[in-house]
């Protein structure tokens, strides 16, 4: 059986796009929800399960001059598609573990920033998640890690530094945080605002607090709205880690914590609170690099934009308070999959077995308002 691993596919999607055709054979509705960017959908899942030969007519007209990678959710039915395509004379292979494997991929790159140290962005393209690692004078801190903590430990080792702390900018709703696990493995503090640490033994942070990382001080800016404990992190006035409060072209949703049953608040009130938080962030320099915790477009790191550019690109920042509250409270996009359980897990109110984590968070990232 011809196979390609998810990490290799992630690299080749960036470098060999013209020579590679990623073929998603799932149902069209599933493809519309979430897929490898640039892939094409031919909905032959049922035919491949019931009678593979019946899928021939739908597949026979694929381009013959491109290498084809077949994709399904778990990489099982797509193997049947690969076998059929090879019988038809195509150069075809299967994505190992399908979208489950795609969701595990992490890539990283340095963020250009004038700091006394290094700032690294870790992208999880299958989820649209962005984490960050700050290194200065032998110390390292990780922000918003996934539960694949080995990815971060490998980067810490690459920089020959020592992990001294782990932050979450908020209790995430789209993926399970690895912050508690990473902090426990290295016996370092896990920093989280107490409003989001409902049942966690986390080191509390508050507005204006600074934490030293080598030669640098990072400053906590409490920016509630997306969640009650959302914070942004000001790194020496040069970089601004905004979590899910501010994205480059949108802002954080305001109803997820309410609908998950963990916030004693209302959506309109959260929207008004988020408006005030965004006003605080806009006091920073236009040159500050804005680094959110998510990017929906299968990001290739580093994903960066200055605050001045974000002001120009982000229509939400140009709304007055009344319009902003009205738009965010009324225009509610699809929820992230299993967001209630994910959210409860990240505030410490639910424990999910390790072997269920990948399935729990599988699916698109929908944490931005649309």
C-alpha positions as CSV (number, residue, x, y, z in Angstrom):
1,X,0.0,0.0,0.0
2,X,1.3,3.4,-1.0
3,X,1.1,6.0,1.8
4,X,2.2,9.5,2.7
5,X,2.5,10.7,6.3
6,X,0.8,13.9,7.4
7,X,4.0,15.8,8.0
8,X,5.3,15.1,4.5
9,X,1.9,16.1,3.0
10,X,2.0,19.4,5.0
11,X,5.4,20.3,3.5
12,X,4.4,19.2,0.0
13,X,1.2,21.2,0.0
14,X,3.4,24.3,0.4
15,X,6.0,23.3,-2.2
16,X,4.5,20.9,-4.8
17,X,1.0,22.3,-5.2
18,X,1.0,22.1,-9.0
19,X,2.2,18.5,-9.0
20,X,0.0,17.2,-6.2
21,X,-3.8,16.6,-6.1
22,X,-5.3,16.0,-2.7
23,X,-8.5,14.1,-3.2
24,X,-11.0,14.0,-0.4
25,X,-13.5,11.2,-0.9
26,X,-15.8,12.0,2.0
27,X,-19.4,13.2,1.8
28,X,-19.7,16.7,0.5
29,X,-21.2,18.0,3.7
30,X,-18.2,16.7,5.7
31,X,-15.8,18.2,3.2
32,X,-17.5,21.6,3.4
33,X,-17.1,21.6,7.2
34,X,-13.4,20.8,7.2
35,X,-10.7,19.7,4.7
36,X,-7.1,20.0,3.7
37,X,-6.8,23.4,2.0
38,X,-6.5,23.1,-1.7
39,X,-8.0,19.6,-1.8
40,X,-10.8,18.6,-4.1
41,X,-13.9,16.6,-3.2
42,X,-15.3,13.7,-5.1
43,X,-18.1,12.2,-3.0
44,X,-17.6,8.5,-3.6
45,X,-17.5,7.4,0.1
46,X,-20.6,5.2,-0.1
47,X,-19.6,3.6,-3.4
48,X,-16.1,2.8,-2.0
49,X,-17.7,1.1,1.0
50,X,-20.4,-0.8,-0.8
51,X,-19.0,-1.5,-4.3
52,X,-15.6,0.1,-5.2
53,X,-16.1,-0.5,-8.9
54,X,-19.1,1.8,-8.8
55,X,-16.8,4.7,-8.0
56,X,-14.8,4.3,-11.3
57,X,-16.9,6.6,-13.4
58,X,-16.4,9.4,-10.8
59,X,-12.7,9.0,-10.6
60,X,-11.6,8.1,-14.1
61,X,-11.5,11.7,-15.3
62,X,-9.0,12.9,-12.7
63,X,-5.8,14.5,-14.2
64,X,-3.2,11.9,-15.2
65,X,-0.2,14.1,-14.8
66,X,-0.5,14.7,-11.0
67,X,0.3,12.6,-8.0
68,X,-2.9,11.9,-6.1
69,X,-3.2,11.7,-2.3
70,X,-6.5,10.3,-1.1
71,X,-8.1,11.5,2.1
72,X,-10.9,10.4,4.4
73,X,-11.4,10.9,8.1
74,X,-9.3,8.0,9.4
75,X,-7.4,6.8,6.3
76,X,-9.3,3.6,5.9
77,X,-11.8,4.0,3.1
78,X,-9.3,6.2,1.3
79,X,-7.0,3.2,1.0
80,X,-9.7,1.6,-1.1
81,X,-9.7,4.7,-3.3
82,X,-6.0,4.5,-3.7
83,X,-6.2,0.8,-4.8
84,X,-8.8,1.7,-7.3
85,X,-6.9,4.7,-8.7
86,X,-3.7,2.6,-9.0
87,X,-5.7,0.0,-10.9
88,X,-6.8,2.8,-13.3
89,X,-3.2,3.7,-13.8
90,X,-2.9,6.7,-11.5
91,X,0.0,7.6,-9.3
92,X,-1.9,7.5,-6.0
93,X,-1.2,7.1,-2.3
94,X,-3.2,7.4,1.0
95,X,-2.8,10.0,3.7
96,X,-1.9,8.0,6.8
97,X,-4.7,8.3,9.4
98,X,-6.5,10.7,7.2
99,X,-7.7,13.9,8.7
100,X,-7.0,12.5,12.2
101,X,-3.3,12.5,11.1
102,X,-3.6,15.9,9.5
103,X,-4.9,17.3,12.7
104,X,-1.7,16.2,14.5
105,X,0.8,18.1,12.3
106,X,2.8,20.9,13.9
107,X,5.1,23.3,12.0
108,X,7.2,26.1,13.5
109,X,9.2,29.2,12.4
110,X,10.8,32.2,14.0
111,X,8.7,35.4,14.3
112,X,10.6,38.5,13.0
113,X,10.7,40.7,16.1
114,X,13.2,43.1,17.6
115,X,13.6,41.3,20.9
116,X,16.4,40.3,23.3
117,X,15.6,36.7,22.6
118,X,13.7,34.6,20.1
119,X,9.9,34.3,19.5
120,X,8.8,31.1,17.7
121,X,5.4,30.4,16.3
122,X,4.1,26.9,16.2
123,X,1.3,26.3,13.7
124,X,-1.1,23.3,13.7
125,X,-2.4,23.7,10.2
126,X,-5.0,20.9,10.5
127,X,-6.7,22.9,13.3
128,X,-5.8,26.5,12.4
129,X,-4.2,26.8,15.9
130,X,-1.2,28.9,16.7
131,X,1.0,28.6,19.7
132,X,4.1,30.6,20.6
133,X,7.4,30.0,22.5
134,X,9.5,32.8,23.9
135,X,13.2,32.3,24.5
136,X,15.5,34.7,26.3
137,X,18.8,34.1,28.1
138,X,18.3,30.4,28.6
139,X,14.7,30.6,29.7
140,X,11.6,29.6,27.7
141,X,7.9,30.0,28.1
142,X,5.2,28.4,25.9
143,X,1.8,30.1,25.2
144,X,-1.3,28.1,24.2
145,X,0.2,24.7,23.6
146,X,-1.8,21.8,22.1
147,X,-2.0,18.5,24.0
148,X,0.9,17.2,21.7
149,X,3.4,18.4,24.3
150,X,6.3,16.6,22.7
151,X,6.2,19.1,19.8
152,X,7.1,22.0,22.2
153,X,9.7,20.0,24.2
154,X,11.5,19.3,20.9
155,X,11.7,23.0,20.2
156,X,12.9,23.8,23.7
157,X,15.6,21.3,23.2
158,X,16.5,22.7,19.8
159,X,17.1,26.1,21.4
160,X,19.1,24.5,24.2
161,X,17.0,26.4,26.8
162,X,15.0,25.5,29.9
163,X,11.2,25.7,30.2
164,X,10.3,28.0,33.1
165,X,6.5,28.5,32.5
166,X,3.4,27.7,30.4
167,X,0.6,30.1,29.7
168,X,-2.9,29.7,28.3
169,X,-4.4,33.0,27.1
170,X,-7.8,31.6,27.9
171,X,-9.8,28.3,28.2
172,X,-10.0,27.2,24.6
173,X,-13.1,25.9,23.0
174,X,-11.7,24.2,19.8
175,X,-8.8,22.1,21.1
176,X,-7.7,20.5,24.3
177,X,-4.9,22.4,26.0
178,X,-1.6,20.7,26.8
179,X,-0.6,23.4,29.3
180,X,-1.3,21.5,32.5
181,X,0.5,18.4,31.2
182,X,3.5,20.4,29.9
183,X,3.8,22.4,33.2
184,X,3.6,19.2,35.3
185,X,6.2,17.4,33.2
186,X,8.7,20.2,33.8
187,X,7.6,21.2,37.3
188,X,7.0,24.8,36.2
189,X,4.0,27.2,36.8
190,X,0.9,27.0,34.6
191,X,-0.4,30.6,34.3
192,X,-4.1,31.1,33.7
193,X,-6.5,33.8,34.7
194,X,-8.6,32.6,37.6
195,X,-11.9,33.4,35.8
196,X,-11.0,30.6,33.4
197,X,-9.4,28.2,35.9
198,X,-12.7,27.1,37.4
199,X,-11.5,23.7,38.6
200,X,-7.7,23.8,37.9
201,X,-4.7,24.3,40.2
202,X,-3.2,27.0,38.0
203,X,-1.0,29.9,39.0
204,X,-3.3,32.9,38.7
205,X,-2.4,36.0,36.7
206,X,-4.0,39.4,36.8
207,X,-4.1,42.6,34.7
208,X,-0.8,44.4,34.7
209,X,1.2,41.5,36.1
210,X,4.7,40.8,34.7
211,X,6.5,37.5,34.4
212,X,10.2,37.4,33.7
213,X,11.6,35.3,30.9
214,X,15.3,35.7,30.8
215,X,16.0,39.4,29.9
216,X,12.4,40.0,29.0
217,X,9.3,40.8,31.0
218,X,6.0,39.7,29.6
219,X,3.0,41.7,30.8
220,X,-0.5,40.3,31.2
221,X,-3.4,42.4,29.8
222,X,-6.8,41.1,30.9
223,X,-9.0,41.2,27.8
224,X,-12.3,39.5,28.6
225,X,-15.1,39.0,26.2
226,X,-14.3,35.9,24.3
227,X,-14.1,34.3,27.7
228,X,-14.2,35.8,31.2
229,X,-10.5,35.0,31.8
230,X,-9.1,35.9,28.4
231,X,-5.8,37.7,28.5
232,X,-3.4,39.1,26.0
233,X,0.4,39.1,26.5
234,X,2.5,42.1,25.8
235,X,6.1,41.1,25.0
236,X,8.3,44.1,25.6
237,X,5.9,46.4,23.6
238,X,7.2,44.6,20.4
239,X,4.8,41.7,20.1
240,X,1.2,41.2,21.3
241,X,-0.1,37.7,21.8
242,X,-3.9,38.2,21.6
243,X,-5.2,34.7,22.1
244,X,-8.8,34.6,20.7
245,X,-9.5,38.2,21.6
246,X,-8.2,39.8,18.4
247,X,-7.5,38.0,15.1
248,X,-6.0,39.7,12.0
249,X,-9.4,40.0,10.3
250,X,-11.9,39.2,13.0
251,X,-12.4,39.0,16.7
252,X,-13.3,36.3,19.2
253,X,-16.8,34.9,19.6
254,X,-18.7,35.9,22.7
255,X,-21.2,33.1,23.2
256,X,-19.2,29.9,23.6
257,X,-18.7,30.0,27.4
258,X,-22.3,31.0,27.9
259,X,-23.6,28.1,25.8
260,X,-21.2,25.6,27.4
261,X,-22.8,26.5,30.7
262,X,-19.6,27.7,32.4
263,X,-20.2,31.5,32.4
264,X,-22.8,33.3,34.3
265,X,-23.1,36.0,31.7
266,X,-25.1,36.9,28.6
267,X,-23.9,37.3,25.0
268,X,-24.6,41.0,24.7
269,X,-22.7,41.7,27.9
270,X,-19.8,39.7,26.7
271,X,-19.8,41.6,23.4
272,X,-19.7,44.9,25.2
273,X,-16.9,43.7,27.4
274,X,-14.9,42.5,24.3
275,X,-15.4,45.9,22.7
276,X,-13.7,47.5,25.8
277,X,-10.9,45.0,25.7
278,X,-10.2,45.7,22.1
279,X,-10.1,49.4,22.8
280,X,-7.3,48.7,25.4
281,X,-5.3,46.7,22.9
282,X,-5.5,49.5,20.3
283,X,-3.5,51.8,22.7
284,X,-0.4,49.9,21.6
285,X,2.0,51.0,18.9
286,X,1.1,50.5,15.3
287,X,4.4,48.6,14.9
288,X,3.5,45.9,17.5
289,X,3.3,42.5,15.9
290,X,-0.2,40.9,16.5
291,X,0.0,37.1,17.1
292,X,-3.4,35.5,17.7
293,X,-3.9,31.9,18.8
294,X,-5.7,30.9,15.7
295,X,-5.8,31.4,11.9
296,X,-8.5,29.6,10.0
297,X,-6.5,29.1,6.7
298,X,-4.2,26.2,7.5
299,X,-1.5,28.6,8.5
300,X,2.1,28.3,7.4
301,X,4.2,30.0,10.1
302,X,4.9,32.7,10.8
303,X,1.5,34.3,10.5
304,X,2.0,37.9,11.6
305,X,0.7,41.4,11.0
306,X,1.4,44.7,12.7
307,X,-1.3,46.3,14.8
308,X,-1.5,49.1,12.2
309,X,-2.2,46.6,9.4
310,X,-4.8,44.8,11.6
311,X,-6.6,48.1,12.1
312,X,-6.8,48.5,8.3
313,X,-7.9,44.9,7.6
314,X,-10.2,44.2,10.5
315,X,-13.7,45.7,10.0
316,X,-14.7,44.9,13.6
317,X,-12.2,47.4,14.9
318,X,-14.0,50.2,12.9
319,X,-17.4,49.6,14.3
320,X,-18.9,51.8,17.0
321,X,-19.9,50.1,20.3
322,X,-23.6,49.7,19.4
323,X,-23.0,48.2,16.0
324,X,-20.2,45.9,17.4
325,X,-22.5,44.5,20.1
326,X,-25.4,44.0,17.7
327,X,-23.3,42.2,15.1
328,X,-21.5,39.9,17.5
329,X,-24.6,39.0,19.5
330,X,-26.8,38.3,16.4
331,X,-24.5,36.7,13.8
332,X,-23.5,33.4,15.4
333,X,-21.5,31.0,13.1
334,X,-21.3,27.2,13.5
335,X,-19.8,26.0,16.7
336,X,-16.5,24.2,17.0
337,X,-17.1,20.5,17.3
338,X,-17.7,19.2,20.8
339,X,-17.0,22.7,22.1
340,X,-18.9,22.1,25.4
341,X,-16.8,19.1,26.4
342,X,-13.6,20.8,25.1
343,X,-14.3,23.9,27.1
344,X,-15.2,22.0,30.3
345,X,-12.0,20.0,29.9
346,X,-9.9,23.1,29.6
347,X,-11.4,24.7,32.8
348,X,-10.9,21.4,34.7
349,X,-14.5,20.4,35.0
350,X,-14.2,17.2,32.8
351,X,-11.4,14.7,32.3
352,X,-11.1,13.1,28.9
353,X,-9.1,9.9,28.4
354,X,-5.9,10.4,26.4
355,X,-7.0,8.0,23.7
356,X,-10.2,10.1,23.1
357,X,-8.6,13.5,22.8
358,X,-7.9,13.4,19.0
359,X,-11.5,12.4,18.2
360,X,-12.9,15.0,20.7
361,X,-11.3,18.0,19.0
362,X,-11.4,16.7,15.4
363,X,-12.9,19.2,13.0
364,X,-12.8,22.8,12.0
365,X,-11.7,25.8,14.1
366,X,-14.6,28.1,14.5
367,X,-13.5,30.4,17.3
368,X,-13.6,33.7,15.3
369,X,-16.8,35.7,14.9
370,X,-17.8,35.9,11.2
